[in-house]
Amino acid sequence: MILVTGATGTVGRPLVSALRDRGVPVRALVRNPRNLPAEWDAGVEPVTADLSDPASLAPALAGVDAVYLLTPVHPDAEQQQRHVIDAAVQAARPRVVLHAAVGLGRPDVTPVRFFAAHAAGLDQLNATGLDWTALAPNGFWQNYRGMAESLRAGTLALPAGDAAVSYVDARDVAETAAAVLTGDGNDKAVLEVTGPEALTHDQIAARIGAALGHDVTYRALTPDQAREGMLAAGMPAWQVDGLVELHGMYAAGEAATVADTVPRLLGRPARSLEDFLRDHAAAFRAAPGDDRR
Ligand SMILES: NC(=O)c1ccc[n+]([C@@H]2O[C@H](COP(=O)([O-])OP(=O)(O)OC[C@H]3O[C@@H](n4cnc5c(N)ncnc54)[C@H](OP(=O)(O)O)[C@@H]3O)[C@@H](O)[C@H]2O)c1
């Protein structure tokens, strides 16, 4: 039995499906059992728990052989992750596949608060002696769905400088995770998960424009311009500062490595930006204000 946390999210949802499709018993940790994804069937066992409530985690971990440990981008993520690892130690000491992010284990990379929990989780896993593997994906193309309205208006505005980024499709992260969870090897390995190429944001804007059928121009914001805009839009300060740090890391060229993990483990190329845009065409062509499709 494999437990997936963050099971209703961008990576967790396709991961649950990928495990079910492989015929593996999968338990999906959810906060609200009334909101189960429509595609889950008898092959998926939902369990209700909250990562912030340690007492709720023991039933979720019972009888589990492996855990995909994904915590949300949240100020309490480190504590939530600690609760799961503690529960794993109290249970049958399952293998833990830690969902982390680009930069894990690389001291040369600019610290990003969103990812601080992952490094702490790795330290805790090493201290417990549990078997572990970590996935370190780059930024997801799926983040661009939240910028659909601005892209439709012809602008990609980010504080990301001129360096290239090897963004990855979150579906490839999920399928790679399924391969790691169901396969042997990769013990104590940090696997970088990236797309097939690194693109500058000028190149990204041009390719999105080609897919949308009109010009899209990249505008490199300064960190202060970006911060001001996000705060004015009502975003919490912690999240604003994290996004500025993240794009600073991109601008420093620290997220440009192209890894072979997806082709190596899945036997096919990683999805391209064009693949992502084709499969999410409805979201990018939707009426303004309806970016979630
Ligand atoms: N976005 C990126 O570009 C990127 C790149 C690399 C790494 N990452 C890492 O990926 C992770 C986020 O993955 P994601 O984008 O798939 O997440 P997501 O789409 O934001 O989904 C978050 C998931 O966590 C669940 N959740 C939130 N709070 C919870 C709680 N207290 N107890 C139980 N479940 C809770 C949510 O459940 P509900 O349905 O109940 O809300 C949802 O299933 C973070 O660790 C981030 O650092 C992100």
The ligand as an ORCA input file, in Angstrom:
! r2SCAN-3c Opt
* xyz 0 1
  N       4.668     24.838     -8.040
  C       5.917     24.605     -8.447
  O       6.363     25.116     -9.470
  C       6.790     23.675     -7.654
  C       8.013     23.292     -8.183
  C       8.819     22.405     -7.455
  C       8.388     21.933     -6.233
  N       7.192     22.357     -5.736
  C       6.771     21.819     -4.440
  O       5.563     21.104     -4.671
  C       4.770     21.107     -3.476
  C       3.387     21.550     -3.836
  O       2.853     20.567     -4.716
  P       1.540     20.857     -5.559
  O       1.773     22.041     -6.434
  O       1.117     19.569     -6.182
  O       0.540     21.282     -4.406
  P      -0.906     21.955     -4.551
  O      -1.448     21.768     -5.924
  O      -0.813     23.337     -4.004
  O      -1.769     21.065     -3.568
  C      -1.513     21.051     -2.187
  C      -2.059     19.755     -1.632
  O      -1.796     19.714     -0.233
  C      -3.022     19.460      0.456
  N      -2.983     20.102      1.755
  C      -2.813     21.399      2.043
  N      -2.813     21.600      3.371
  C      -3.015     20.384      3.943
  C      -3.133     19.928      5.266
  N      -3.036     20.768      6.318
  N      -3.349     18.604      5.481
  C      -3.475     17.745      4.442
  N      -3.350     18.107      3.155
  C      -3.125     19.427      2.911
  C      -4.090     20.056     -0.449
  O      -5.325     19.463     -0.104
  P      -6.742     20.223     -0.168
  O      -7.384     19.747     -1.439
  O      -7.441     19.777      1.053
  O      -6.439     21.702     -0.177
  C      -3.575     19.605     -1.803
  O      -3.867     18.256     -2.035
  C       5.485     22.034     -2.500
  O       6.236     21.244     -1.614
  C       6.410     22.844     -3.395
  O       7.542     23.307     -2.713
  C       6.369     23.187     -6.415
*
